[in-house]
Amino acid sequence: MTGDVIAPGSETVLLDNISSLDGIHNAGDLDVGRDGYLYVSVGDAGTDPRGDSGPNEANDAAQDLSILNGKILRVDRATGEAAPDNPLVDSGAVSCRVRGATPSTPTTPCAEIYAWGLRNPFRFAFDPNAQQTRFFVNDVGQSTREEVNEGGAGANYGWNVREGRCAQGLSPPCPPAPAAFSDPILDYGRNVGRFVTAGAFVPNGVWPKEFDGGYLFADGGSGSIFVRRSDGTVDFGAPFATGLGIVADMTFVPENGRWSLYYTVAVSTTSSVRRITPPVTSPPTTSPPPRTQPPSTTLPAATTTSSTTTSTTTTTTAPSTTAVEVTTTTVAPPPAPPGLRYVASAAPRRILDTRGASGTDLPIPAGTTRVVSTGVDGSTTRAVLVNLAYVAPRTDGYLRAWAADAPMPGTANVHARAGEIVSNLALVPVDADGELELYTLATAHVVVDLLGRFEAAPGAVRGGRFVTVDAQRLADTREGATPANSYGRLPTAPYERVRVPVTGRAGVPQEGVSAVVLVVTALSGSRARDGFATATAGGAAWPGTASVNVNGAGDIRPNTVVVPVGPGGDVDLHLHEIDDVVVDIAGYITDESAPAATSGLLVVVPAAREADSRIPLGLDRLQPRIPQTLALRTVPADAAAVVQNVAIVGNDAPGFVTPFVGASVPLFAAGNVTARDQVRSVFTFTRVAGGSVSFYALMGTDLVVDVSGYFRS
């Protein structure tokens, strides 16, 4: 492909010569599953292509395993060859992908077949909420029942012996299906509709909770869409939407922080693409979509469109080619809500690892969401502090986190190039059920570790307040240990430790401290393999989690950690495949022996983009060693510190970025790059003065700054 022109000679035929003898029942669908294979649904051709049965209800092609009609196929998406673990492969099956279906076709079974016994499988849909490949198939009936089946390897859905849950031609109540057949998960008669068409799973967390786990399916005869709830029930007397015409296909599309259902209407004179906006407190509304295309995942600039289903104008934010979004939305400072105090978890707790216990589970697909239960009480907790690890995205991408069921923000928490493992701390609001939501631009695994929570403070409190100190360096293992560069290396199992004293140094008192806020920079150095560092209280065992990830071969990665102090006033860094660490301090968290106060309580604000020097917004592109000051719009002038995520974009050389206040730049790094044109993001608690913060860069670079909260003075 050159530009937008496809080279004709590059065509590869995956499947061909599939019979459509009567010119009907040739509807079908194709999509790539979570397992990476291409799935294809094929109708029974109306009349048996082999010629040994008959047309319509007499057609037994769907039961004939030597032809591809009436089947779900599963093949390699690059070659068309059968998936090696398809159910008939070990039973003498052969390749049928181009051999056709005629009376003289050999009767050897086809290796491409994944499931069979389907009449006219008009559409199927994959579940974006499932960890493995899960899909439903909408199969059009003959004269009595329409059905939706759950996809399964080796499943026989019964046509032409059965139709819906009954023997062909009968209606419920009917006896259970014989052992050889799989009953549909739902079916309905001609009093409800005439032919089932499109379907789509509702992504969890993007519509009201009653839709979580739901499946929408359309009937072309009635022009209605129905919803199958997560408990398997369908209220056919209360359709989700009516009067739509023949809905031929449907899918969910993210736009303007919400997800809309886009669907196509197949009418010879008025075929169109339409959408249903997210239900809130009233029935869904339908309309033609905006005249512009749905939001792109690659365009570098923002576009503003006026929705035809609401009375407000919204801004659609599209990520740039470096996977950092752009927006010019002006955000007014919100009224100050109650302050929040920090409550640390007893130990970091892993609340999501999409790799699974065996490490073989499937990643989250690109452009989809995942709801994560944090296990906290959402009635008292407003936000959580989590470490997000973005593991080996298949393309350059980013990860977002926000409260479940809330609008998706236009900001991002982690950025990574293809194949990298990148971790970043994040302050994430939760909903009333203690759930947060993730969105990934690229197909990737995600790991989430819970460090603590922020709960409402009744007023002045002793513990859980953040106190800033002058940002400075505590330890650098590249240099020898001294009183000013104090650390010790401990050859413990399972990993070497570096122990760093923290209390009584750098403005941190000896007493009244429960945890410290550090920026830990891990240096791969000579190590070729991926590695990690885990911060714990001094003397604590390794908790099975990671604070910072590196990718070997000289990689340098920082991350902010909020880590309890040990009995000796120190912290440990457990190192795996890491040569050195650098430890900088930004502040500490008080304990219950500290004086009661309201200073240092957290205020969470809606995630907002404060700066993007590429536009420019808030900052111009940083030149080497020339600081710039950003006046924060979401932070009051009397705030003590800002909670921000700083992304380095389009750097022209290796170097680092330092956020700071005052006239001099401290020895403190909160973002490192090891080569030009990298994308790195680092979460920080940074002291501010007069509602402003400054940035210093060793190299020329653009910066993107997103703010999610601030601490009171």
C-alpha positions as CSV (number, residue, x, y, z in Angstrom):
1,M,0.0,0.0,0.0
2,T,1.3,3.4,-1.0
3,G,-0.4,6.3,0.8
4,D,-4.1,5.4,0.5
5,V,-3.6,3.4,-2.7
6,I,-3.7,-0.4,-2.4
7,A,-1.5,-2.4,-4.8
8,P,-3.7,-4.8,-6.7
9,G,-1.0,-7.4,-6.7
10,S,-0.9,-7.6,-3.0
11,E,-4.3,-9.4,-2.7
12,T,-4.4,-12.7,-0.9
13,V,-7.5,-14.8,-1.2
14,L,-8.4,-16.2,2.2
15,L,-11.7,-18.0,1.3
16,D,-13.4,-18.5,-2.0
17,N,-16.0,-20.5,-4.0
18,I,-18.4,-20.7,-1.0
19,S,-21.8,-21.6,-2.5
20,S,-24.7,-19.2,-2.8
21,L,-26.8,-21.5,-4.9
22,D,-30.2,-19.7,-4.5
23,G,-28.8,-16.2,-4.1
24,I,-30.2,-16.2,-0.5
25,H,-29.0,-17.2,2.9
26,N,-25.7,-15.8,1.8
27,A,-25.6,-13.2,4.6
28,G,-22.7,-13.4,6.9
29,D,-20.2,-11.5,9.0
30,L,-16.5,-11.5,9.6
31,D,-14.3,-10.1,12.5
32,V,-11.1,-10.9,14.2
33,G,-11.4,-12.5,17.6
34,R,-9.5,-11.9,20.8
35,D,-7.4,-14.9,19.9
36,G,-6.2,-13.2,16.6
37,Y,-8.1,-15.5,14.2
38,L,-10.6,-14.4,11.6
39,Y,-14.1,-15.6,12.3
40,V,-16.6,-15.8,9.3
41,S,-20.3,-16.7,9.4
42,V,-21.8,-18.4,6.3
43,G,-25.4,-19.1,5.4
44,D,-26.7,-22.4,4.1
45,A,-27.2,-21.1,0.5
46,G,-31.0,-21.7,0.5
47,T,-30.7,-25.0,-1.3
48,D,-28.3,-27.7,-0.5
49,P,-25.1,-27.1,-2.7
50,R,-24.3,-30.8,-2.6
51,G,-27.8,-31.7,-4.0
52,D,-28.6,-34.6,-1.7
53,S,-31.3,-32.9,0.3
54,G,-33.4,-30.0,-0.9
55,P,-34.3,-26.3,-0.4
56,N,-35.5,-24.3,2.6
57,E,-36.4,-26.5,5.6
58,A,-35.2,-29.7,3.8
59,N,-31.7,-28.2,3.2
60,D,-29.2,-30.1,5.5
61,A,-26.1,-28.2,4.3
62,A,-25.6,-26.9,7.8
63,Q,-25.1,-30.4,9.1
64,D,-22.7,-31.4,6.2
65,L,-19.2,-31.0,7.6
66,S,-17.6,-31.3,4.2
67,I,-18.8,-27.9,3.0
68,L,-18.5,-24.5,4.5
69,N,-22.2,-23.4,4.3
70,G,-24.2,-23.0,7.5
71,K,-21.1,-22.6,9.6
72,I,-18.9,-20.4,11.6
73,L,-15.3,-20.5,10.2
74,R,-12.1,-19.7,12.0
75,V,-9.0,-19.1,10.0
76,D,-5.6,-17.5,10.0
77,R,-6.3,-13.8,9.0
78,A,-3.2,-13.6,6.8
79,T,-3.4,-16.9,4.9
80,G,-6.9,-18.3,5.3
81,E,-5.6,-21.6,6.6
82,A,-7.6,-23.2,9.4
83,A,-6.8,-22.4,13.0
84,P,-4.7,-25.3,14.2
85,D,-7.0,-26.0,17.2
86,N,-10.3,-26.0,15.3
87,P,-12.5,-28.8,16.5
88,L,-12.3,-31.0,13.3
89,V,-8.5,-30.6,12.7
90,D,-7.6,-33.8,14.6
91,S,-10.4,-35.8,12.9
92,G,-8.9,-36.0,9.4
93,A,-10.2,-32.7,8.3
94,V,-8.7,-31.0,5.2
95,S,-8.5,-27.5,3.8
96,C,-11.7,-26.5,2.1
97,R,-11.1,-22.7,2.0
98,V,-11.2,-22.6,-1.9
99,R,-12.5,-26.0,-2.9
100,G,-16.1,-25.0,-3.3
101,A,-19.4,-26.9,-2.7
102,T,-21.0,-29.0,-5.5
103,P,-22.4,-32.5,-5.8
104,S,-19.0,-33.8,-6.7
105,T,-17.1,-32.1,-3.8
106,P,-15.2,-34.6,-1.6
107,T,-16.9,-35.6,1.6
108,T,-13.9,-35.2,3.8
109,P,-14.6,-32.7,6.7
110,C,-13.4,-29.1,6.5
111,A,-10.7,-28.0,8.9
112,E,-11.9,-24.3,8.7
113,I,-15.2,-25.2,10.5
114,Y,-15.5,-23.9,14.1
115,A,-19.2,-24.4,14.7
116,W,-22.2,-25.6,12.5
117,G,-25.9,-26.1,12.4
118,L,-26.8,-22.5,11.3
119,R,-29.3,-21.4,8.7
120,N,-28.6,-17.8,8.0
121,P,-26.1,-16.4,10.6
122,F,-26.7,-12.7,9.7
123,R,-24.3,-11.1,12.2
124,F,-22.2,-12.1,15.2
125,A,-20.6,-9.9,17.8
126,F,-17.6,-10.3,20.1
127,D,-17.9,-9.3,23.8
128,P,-15.4,-6.5,24.5
129,N,-15.9,-7.1,28.3
130,A,-14.7,-10.8,28.2
131,Q,-11.2,-11.9,29.0
132,Q,-11.3,-14.6,26.4
133,T,-12.9,-14.8,22.9
134,R,-16.7,-14.7,23.5
135,F,-19.3,-14.0,20.9
136,F,-23.0,-14.3,20.1
137,V,-24.4,-15.3,16.7
138,N,-27.8,-14.0,15.4
139,D,-29.3,-16.7,13.2
140,V,-32.4,-16.0,11.0
141,G,-35.1,-18.7,11.3
142,Q,-37.2,-20.4,8.7
143,S,-40.9,-19.9,9.7
144,T,-41.3,-20.1,13.5
145,R,-38.3,-18.9,15.6
146,E,-35.5,-16.4,15.5
147,E,-32.4,-17.2,17.7
148,V,-29.2,-15.9,19.2
149,N,-26.5,-18.5,20.0
150,E,-23.4,-18.3,22.0
151,G,-20.3,-19.2,19.9
152,G,-18.5,-22.3,20.9
153,A,-15.9,-24.6,19.4
154,G,-17.6,-27.7,18.0
155,A,-21.1,-26.4,18.8
156,N,-24.0,-27.7,16.6
157,Y,-26.9,-25.3,16.8
158,G,-29.3,-27.8,15.2
159,W,-30.5,-26.4,11.8
160,N,-32.2,-28.1,9.8
161,V,-33.3,-30.4,12.6
162,R,-34.1,-27.7,15.1
163,E,-35.3,-24.1,14.9
164,G,-34.8,-22.0,18.1
165,R,-35.3,-24.2,21.1
166,C,-37.7,-26.6,19.3
167,A,-37.7,-29.2,16.6
168,Q,-38.2,-27.5,13.3
169,G,-41.7,-26.1,12.8
170,L,-42.7,-26.3,16.4
171,S,-43.1,-23.6,19.1
172,P,-42.5,-23.7,22.9
173,P,-42.9,-25.3,25.2
174,C,-40.5,-27.9,23.8
175,P,-38.3,-30.6,25.4
176,P,-34.6,-29.9,25.9
177,A,-32.3,-30.3,22.9
178,P,-30.7,-33.7,22.4
179,A,-27.2,-33.9,23.6
180,A,-25.8,-33.5,20.1
181,F,-27.2,-30.0,19.8
182,S,-26.7,-26.6,21.5
183,D,-29.8,-24.6,22.4
184,P,-29.8,-20.9,21.7
185,I,-29.3,-18.5,24.6
186,L,-32.5,-16.8,23.5
187,D,-35.2,-17.2,20.8
188,Y,-38.5,-15.5,20.0
189,G,-41.5,-16.2,17.7
190,R,-43.1,-14.3,14.9
191,N,-45.4,-12.5,17.3
192,V,-42.3,-10.4,18.3
193,G,-40.4,-10.1,15.0
194,R,-39.6,-11.8,11.6
195,F,-35.9,-11.9,11.2
196,V,-33.0,-11.2,13.6
197,T,-30.2,-9.1,12.2
198,A,-27.5,-7.1,14.0
199,G,-26.1,-7.3,17.5
200,A,-23.6,-5.6,19.8
201,F,-22.4,-6.0,23.3
202,V,-22.6,-2.9,25.5
203,P,-19.1,-2.1,26.8
204,N,-19.2,-2.2,30.6
205,G,-19.2,1.2,32.3
206,V,-20.0,3.4,29.4
207,W,-23.8,3.4,29.7
208,P,-25.9,3.2,32.9
209,K,-25.1,0.2,35.1
210,E,-28.2,-1.7,34.1
211,F,-26.7,-2.1,30.6
212,D,-23.4,-3.6,31.9
213,G,-23.1,-7.1,30.5
214,G,-26.0,-6.4,28.1
215,Y,-26.3,-7.5,24.5
216,L,-28.4,-5.5,22.0
217,F,-29.9,-7.3,19.0
218,A,-32.2,-6.0,16.2
219,D,-35.1,-7.5,14.4
220,G,-35.5,-6.4,10.8
221,G,-39.2,-7.3,10.6
222,S,-40.3,-5.2,13.6
223,G,-37.7,-2.5,13.2
224,S,-36.9,-2.8,16.9
225,I,-33.8,-3.3,19.1
226,F,-34.0,-5.4,22.2
227,V,-31.6,-5.8,25.1
228,R,-30.6,-9.1,26.7
229,R,-29.6,-8.2,30.3
230,S,-26.6,-9.7,32.1
231,D,-28.9,-12.2,33.8
232,G,-30.0,-13.5,30.5
233,T,-33.5,-12.0,30.5
234,V,-35.2,-10.1,27.7
235,D,-38.3,-8.0,28.0
236,F,-39.7,-8.3,24.5
237,G,-42.7,-6.1,25.6
238,A,-40.3,-3.2,26.2
239,P,-37.9,-2.9,23.3
240,F,-34.8,-0.7,23.7
241,A,-35.7,1.2,20.5
242,T,-38.5,1.0,17.9
243,G,-39.4,2.3,14.5
244,L,-35.8,1.9,13.1
245,G,-36.4,-0.1,9.9
246,I,-34.1,-2.9,8.9
247,V,-31.0,-2.5,11.1
248,A,-28.3,-4.3,9.2
249,D,-25.3,-3.7,11.5
250,M,-24.4,-2.0,14.7
251,T,-21.4,-1.1,16.8
252,F,-20.4,1.2,19.7
253,V,-18.3,4.3,18.9
254,P,-16.5,6.5,21.5
255,E,-17.2,10.2,20.9
256,N,-17.2,13.3,23.1
257,G,-16.4,11.3,26.2
258,R,-19.4,9.0,25.7
259,W,-20.1,5.9,23.7
260,S,-22.9,6.0,21.1
261,L,-24.5,3.1,19.3
262,Y,-24.0,3.5,15.6
263,Y,-26.2,1.4,13.3
264,T,-27.0,1.1,9.6
265,V,-30.5,1.0,8.1
266,A,-30.8,-1.1,5.0
267,V,-33.6,0.4,2.8
268,S,-33.2,0.5,-0.9
269,T,-34.0,4.2,-1.2
270,T,-33.0,5.6,2.2
271,S,-30.1,3.5,3.4
272,S,-28.3,5.4,6.1
273,V,-25.9,5.4,9.1
274,R,-27.6,6.5,12.3
275,R,-26.8,6.6,16.0
276,I,-28.4,6.2,19.5
277,T,-26.9,8.4,22.1
278,P,-26.1,7.1,25.6
279,P,-29.2,6.7,27.8
280,V,-29.1,8.9,30.9
281,T,-32.4,9.6,32.6
282,S,-34.7,9.5,29.6
283,P,-35.4,7.0,26.8
284,P,-32.7,7.0,24.1
285,T,-32.9,9.3,21.2
286,T,-32.1,8.5,17.6
287,S,-30.8,10.7,14.9
288,P,-28.5,10.8,11.9
289,P,-24.9,11.0,13.1
290,P,-22.9,14.2,12.7
291,R,-21.9,14.9,9.1
292,T,-18.3,14.5,10.2
293,Q,-16.8,11.1,10.6
294,P,-16.7,9.5,14.1
295,P,-13.6,10.5,16.1
296,S,-10.3,9.2,14.6
297,T,-7.6,7.6,16.7
298,T,-4.8,9.1,14.6
299,L,-5.7,12.7,13.7
300,P,-3.4,15.3,15.4
301,A,-5.9,18.0,16.1
302,A,-9.3,18.5,17.8
303,T,-12.5,19.2,15.9
304,T,-15.7,20.7,17.2
305,T,-19.1,19.3,16.2
306,S,-22.6,20.1,17.2
307,S,-24.5,17.0,18.2
308,T,-27.9,16.5,16.5
309,T,-29.3,14.8,19.6
310,T,-28.5,17.4,22.3
311,S,-28.7,21.1,22.6
312,T,-25.0,21.5,23.6
313,T,-21.9,21.9,21.6
314,T,-19.2,19.4,22.5
315,T,-15.5,19.1,21.8
316,T,-14.2,15.8,20.3
317,T,-10.6,15.2,21.2
318,A,-8.5,13.1,18.9
319,P,-5.1,11.7,19.8
320,S,-2.0,12.9,17.9
321,T,0.2,10.6,15.9
322,T,2.3,10.3,19.1
323,A,-0.7,9.0,21.0
324,V,-1.1,12.2,23.1
325,E,-4.5,13.9,22.7
326,V,-5.0,17.6,21.9
327,T,-7.8,19.8,23.2
328,T,-8.5,23.5,23.5
329,T,-11.4,23.2,26.0
330,T,-11.4,26.0,28.6
331,V,-12.0,24.7,32.0
332,A,-13.3,27.0,34.8
333,P,-12.1,26.4,38.4
334,P,-14.7,24.3,40.1
335,P,-16.1,25.1,43.6
336,A,-13.9,23.6,46.3
337,P,-15.4,20.2,47.4
338,P,-14.6,18.6,50.8
339,G,-11.0,17.7,51.3
340,L,-9.9,14.1,51.2
341,R,-7.3,12.3,53.4
342,Y,-5.1,9.5,52.2
343,V,-5.5,6.0,53.7
344,A,-2.8,3.6,52.6
345,S,-3.5,-0.1,51.8
346,A,-1.8,-2.5,54.2
347,A,0.3,-3.5,51.2
348,P,0.0,-2.9,47.5
349,R,-2.8,-5.1,46.2
350,R,-3.1,-6.3,42.6
351,I,-6.7,-5.7,41.5
352,L,-6.2,-6.5,37.8
353,D,-3.8,-8.4,35.7
354,T,-5.2,-9.3,32.3
355,R,-2.4,-11.8,31.7
356,G,-4.2,-14.1,34.2
357,A,-2.6,-16.5,36.7
358,S,-1.0,-18.5,34.0
359,G,0.2,-15.5,32.0
360,T,-1.6,-16.7,28.9
361,D,-4.9,-14.8,29.0
362,L,-5.7,-12.4,26.2
363,P,-5.0,-8.6,26.2
364,I,-7.7,-5.9,26.2
365,P,-8.5,-5.1,22.6
366,A,-7.7,-1.8,21.1
367,G,-10.4,0.9,21.4
368,T,-12.3,-0.9,24.2
369,T,-12.9,-0.4,27.9
370,R,-12.6,-2.5,31.0
371,V,-14.4,-1.9,34.3
372,V,-12.2,-2.7,37.4
373,S,-13.5,-3.2,40.9
374,T,-11.1,-1.7,43.4
375,G,-12.7,-3.3,46.5
376,V,-13.1,0.1,48.3
377,D,-16.3,1.5,49.8
378,G,-17.5,3.9,47.2
379,S,-19.8,5.6,49.8
380,T,-16.7,7.1,51.6
381,T,-13.9,6.8,49.1
382,R,-13.8,9.4,46.3
383,A,-10.6,8.3,44.5
384,V,-7.8,5.7,44.6
385,L,-4.1,5.8,44.1
386,V,-3.1,3.1,41.7
387,N,-0.1,2.0,39.8
388,L,-1.0,1.4,36.1
389,A,1.3,-0.9,34.0
390,Y,0.7,-0.8,30.3
391,V,2.2,-4.1,29.1
392,A,3.5,-4.6,25.5
393,P,0.9,-2.7,23.4
394,R,0.8,-4.0,19.9
395,T,1.1,-0.4,18.5
396,D,2.0,2.9,20.1
397,G,-0.8,3.8,22.5
398,Y,-2.1,5.2,25.7
399,L,-4.2,4.1,28.7
400,R,-6.9,6.2,30.3
401,A,-8.5,5.7,33.8
402,W,-11.5,7.4,35.3
403,A,-14.6,6.7,37.4
404,A,-16.9,4.0,36.0
405,D,-20.1,5.3,34.3
406,A,-18.7,8.8,34.1
407,P,-17.8,10.5,30.8
408,M,-14.4,9.4,29.4
409,P,-11.9,12.2,29.8
410,G,-9.8,13.6,27.0
411,T,-6.6,13.0,29.0
412,A,-4.3,10.0,29.3
413,N,-2.5,8.3,32.2
414,V,0.2,6.2,30.5
415,H,1.8,6.4,27.1
416,A,3.9,3.6,25.6
417,R,5.6,2.7,22.3
418,A,4.8,-0.7,20.8
419,G,6.2,-3.6,22.9
420,E,7.2,-1.5,25.9
421,I,6.3,-2.1,29.5
422,V,5.5,1.2,31.1
423,S,4.1,2.0,34.6
424,N,2.8,5.2,36.0
425,L,1.1,6.2,39.2
426,A,-2.5,7.6,38.8
427,L,-5.1,9.3,40.9
428,V,-8.4,7.9,39.7
429,P,-11.9,8.8,40.9
430,V,-14.3,5.8,41.6
431,D,-18.0,5.5,41.4
432,A,-20.5,4.7,44.2
433,D,-19.6,1.0,43.8
434,G,-15.8,1.6,44.1
435,E,-15.3,0.9,40.4
436,L,-13.0,2.6,37.9
437,E,-12.8,2.2,34.1
438,L,-9.9,1.8,31.7
439,Y,-9.7,2.6,28.0
440,T,-6.8,1.5,25.8
441,L,-6.0,2.9,22.4
442,A,-3.9,-0.2,21.5
443,T,-4.4,-3.9,22.2
444,A,-2.4,-4.4,25.4
445,H,-2.3,-6.2,28.7
446,V,-2.9,-4.0,31.8
447,V,-1.9,-4.5,35.4
448,V,-3.4,-2.4,38.2
449,D,-2.0,-2.3,41.7
450,L,-4.0,-0.5,44.5
451,L,-1.7,1.5,46.8
452,G,-4.4,3.4,48.8
453,R,-7.5,5.4,48.8
454,F,-8.7,9.0,49.4
455,E,-11.7,9.3,51.7
456,A,-13.7,12.3,52.8
457,A,-12.2,14.1,55.8
458,P,-14.6,15.3,58.5
459,G,-12.6,18.5,58.9
460,A,-9.2,19.0,60.5
461,V,-7.5,15.6,60.7
462,R,-4.1,14.3,61.9
463,G,-3.2,11.5,59.5
464,G,-3.4,11.3,55.7
465,R,-2.4,14.9,54.8
466,F,0.3,15.6,52.2
467,V,3.1,18.0,53.2
468,T,5.5,19.3,50.6
469,V,9.2,19.6,51.1
470,D,11.8,21.2,48.9
471,A,12.2,18.8,46.0
472,Q,15.7,17.2,46.2
473,R,17.7,14.1,45.7
474,L,18.0,11.6,48.6
475,A,20.1,8.8,46.9
476,D,21.8,7.9,43.7
477,T,23.4,4.5,43.6
478,R,25.6,5.4,40.7
479,E,27.6,7.3,43.2
480,G,29.2,6.1,46.4
481,A,27.2,6.3,49.7
482,T,27.9,9.4,51.8
483,P,25.9,11.1,54.6
484,A,24.3,13.3,51.9
485,N,23.9,10.4,49.5
486,S,22.7,7.8,52.0
487,Y,21.8,4.3,51.0
488,G,22.8,0.7,51.5
489,R,22.7,-2.4,49.2
490,L,21.4,-5.5,50.8
491,P,21.8,-8.9,49.0
492,T,18.4,-10.3,50.1
493,A,16.0,-12.8,48.4
494,P,14.2,-12.9,46.1
495,Y,15.7,-9.6,44.9
496,E,18.5,-7.3,45.9
497,R,17.4,-4.3,48.1
498,V,18.5,-0.7,48.2
499,R,17.6,0.8,51.6
500,V,17.3,4.6,51.8
501,P,16.8,6.5,55.1
502,V,14.1,9.2,54.7
503,T,12.9,10.5,58.0
504,G,15.1,13.2,59.6
505,R,16.3,14.3,56.1
506,A,15.4,16.8,53.4
507,G,12.7,18.4,55.6
508,V,11.0,15.1,56.6
509,P,10.5,15.0,60.4
510,Q,11.5,12.1,62.5
511,E,7.9,11.7,63.9
512,G,4.4,12.2,62.5
513,V,5.2,10.5,59.1
514,S,3.3,7.5,57.7
515,A,4.6,7.5,54.2
516,V,6.8,9.5,51.8
517,V,6.2,10.6,48.2
518,L,9.3,9.8,46.1
519,V,10.2,9.8,42.5
520,V,12.1,6.6,41.9
521,T,14.1,6.4,38.7
522,A,15.3,2.9,37.6
523,L,18.2,2.5,35.3
524,S,18.6,-0.8,33.4
525,G,22.3,0.0,32.8
526,S,24.0,-3.1,31.5
527,R,21.0,-5.4,31.9
528,A,19.5,-6.7,28.6
529,R,16.2,-8.0,30.0
530,D,13.1,-6.2,31.3
531,G,13.2,-5.4,34.9
532,F,11.4,-3.6,37.8
533,A,11.8,-1.9,41.1
534,T,9.3,-2.2,44.0
535,A,9.2,0.3,46.8
536,T,8.2,-0.9,50.3
537,A,8.7,0.1,53.9
538,G,12.1,-0.6,55.1
539,G,12.3,-4.3,56.1
540,A,9.0,-5.3,54.5
541,A,8.8,-8.4,52.2
542,W,8.5,-8.0,48.5
543,P,4.7,-7.8,48.0
544,G,4.5,-9.3,44.5
545,T,4.0,-6.0,42.7
546,A,6.1,-3.5,40.8
547,S,6.5,0.3,41.2
548,V,8.7,1.0,38.2
549,N,9.3,-1.0,35.0
550,V,12.3,-0.8,32.6
551,N,12.8,-2.4,29.2
552,G,16.5,-3.3,29.4
553,A,19.3,-2.1,27.1
554,G,20.0,1.2,28.9
555,D,16.4,2.1,29.6
556,I,15.8,4.8,32.2
557,R,12.3,5.1,33.7
558,P,11.0,7.2,36.7
559,N,7.7,6.8,38.6
560,T,6.2,8.5,41.6
561,V,5.7,6.2,44.6
562,V,3.8,6.8,47.8
563,V,5.5,4.3,50.2
564,P,5.2,3.7,54.0
565,V,8.3,4.2,56.0
566,G,9.7,1.3,58.0
567,P,10.3,1.2,61.8
568,G,13.8,2.7,61.2
569,G,12.4,5.6,59.1
570,D,13.6,4.1,55.8
571,V,12.3,2.6,52.6
572,D,13.4,-0.4,50.6
573,L,13.7,-0.7,46.8
574,H,13.5,-4.3,45.6
575,L,15.5,-4.5,42.3
576,H,15.1,-7.0,39.5
577,E,17.3,-6.7,36.4
578,I,18.2,-3.1,37.4
579,D,21.7,-1.7,37.9
580,D,21.0,1.5,39.7
581,V,18.2,3.7,41.2
582,V,17.9,7.4,41.8
583,V,15.5,8.5,44.6
584,D,14.1,12.1,44.8
585,I,11.6,13.3,47.4
586,A,8.6,15.6,46.9
587,G,6.9,15.3,50.4
588,Y,5.4,13.1,53.0
589,I,2.0,11.9,54.4
590,T,1.2,12.6,58.0
591,D,0.3,9.9,60.6
592,E,-2.1,10.1,63.5
593,S,0.6,11.7,65.8
594,A,0.7,14.8,63.6
595,P,-1.2,17.9,64.6
596,A,-4.8,18.1,63.3
597,A,-5.2,20.4,60.3
598,T,-7.0,20.8,57.0
599,S,-3.8,21.7,55.1
600,G,-2.6,18.9,52.8
601,L,-6.1,17.5,52.2
602,L,-6.7,16.5,48.6
603,V,-9.2,18.1,46.3
604,V,-10.1,16.0,43.2
605,V,-11.0,17.9,40.0
606,P,-12.2,16.6,36.7
607,A,-9.1,15.6,34.7
608,A,-8.2,18.6,32.6
609,R,-5.5,19.5,30.1
610,E,-3.6,22.5,31.4
611,A,-0.9,22.6,28.8
612,D,0.0,21.3,25.4
613,S,2.9,23.1,23.8
614,R,2.2,21.7,20.4
615,I,-0.9,24.0,20.0
616,P,0.4,25.9,22.0
617,L,-1.8,25.8,25.1
618,G,-0.4,27.1,28.4
619,L,3.3,26.5,27.3
620,D,5.4,27.0,24.3
621,R,7.8,24.3,23.2
622,L,10.5,24.1,25.8
623,Q,14.0,25.0,24.7
624,P,17.1,23.4,26.4
625,R,17.7,24.8,29.9
626,I,15.2,27.6,29.5
627,P,12.4,27.2,32.1
628,Q,8.8,28.2,31.5
629,T,6.0,28.9,34.0
630,L,2.5,27.5,33.7
631,A,-0.4,29.3,35.3
632,L,-2.8,26.6,36.3
633,R,-6.5,27.2,35.6
634,T,-7.9,24.3,37.7
635,V,-5.8,25.0,40.8
636,P,-6.5,27.9,43.2
637,A,-3.8,30.4,44.0
638,D,-3.5,29.2,47.6
639,A,-3.0,25.5,46.7
640,A,0.0,23.8,48.2
641,A,0.7,21.3,45.5
642,V,-0.8,20.0,42.2
643,V,-1.5,16.5,41.1
644,Q,-0.4,16.3,37.5
645,N,0.6,14.0,34.7
646,V,3.4,15.3,32.6
647,A,4.0,13.8,29.1
648,I,7.2,14.4,27.2
649,V,6.5,14.5,23.4
650,G,8.7,15.0,20.4
651,N,12.0,15.5,22.3
652,D,15.0,16.4,20.1
653,A,17.7,14.6,22.3
654,P,18.1,12.5,25.5
655,G,17.5,14.4,28.7
656,F,15.0,15.0,31.5
657,V,12.3,17.3,32.7
658,T,11.9,18.9,36.1
659,P,8.8,20.5,37.5
660,F,9.6,23.1,40.2
661,V,8.7,26.4,41.9
662,G,11.1,29.2,42.8
663,A,14.1,30.8,41.2
664,S,16.4,27.8,41.1
665,V,16.0,24.4,39.5
666,P,16.4,21.6,42.0
667,L,18.3,18.3,41.5
668,F,15.1,16.4,40.9
669,A,14.0,14.6,37.7
670,A,10.4,13.7,36.9
671,G,10.7,12.4,33.4
672,N,13.6,10.9,31.5
673,V,14.2,10.2,27.8
674,T,17.1,8.2,26.5
675,A,16.8,8.9,22.7
676,R,15.1,11.5,20.6
677,D,11.3,11.4,19.7
678,Q,10.2,9.3,22.7
679,V,6.8,9.6,24.5
680,R,7.1,9.4,28.3
681,S,4.6,10.4,31.0
682,V,5.2,10.8,34.7
683,F,2.7,11.5,37.5
684,T,3.8,13.9,40.2
685,F,2.8,15.7,43.4
686,T,4.4,19.0,42.7
687,R,4.6,22.1,45.0
688,V,3.0,25.2,43.4
689,A,3.2,28.9,44.2
690,G,0.4,31.3,43.4
691,G,-1.3,28.6,41.4
692,S,1.7,28.2,39.1
693,V,4.4,25.7,38.4
694,S,7.6,25.9,36.3
695,F,9.2,23.3,34.0
696,Y,12.8,22.9,33.1
697,A,14.1,20.6,30.3
698,L,17.6,19.6,29.5
699,M,16.6,19.1,25.9
700,G,14.2,20.7,23.5
701,T,10.7,19.1,23.9
702,D,7.0,19.6,23.8
703,L,5.1,19.0,27.1
704,V,1.5,17.9,27.7
705,V,0.3,18.6,31.3
706,D,-2.9,17.1,32.7
707,V,-4.2,17.9,36.1
708,S,-6.4,15.7,38.3
709,G,-6.3,17.4,41.7
710,Y,-4.5,19.6,44.2
711,F,-3.6,19.7,47.9
712,R,-4.8,22.5,50.1
713,S,-2.4,24.8,51.9
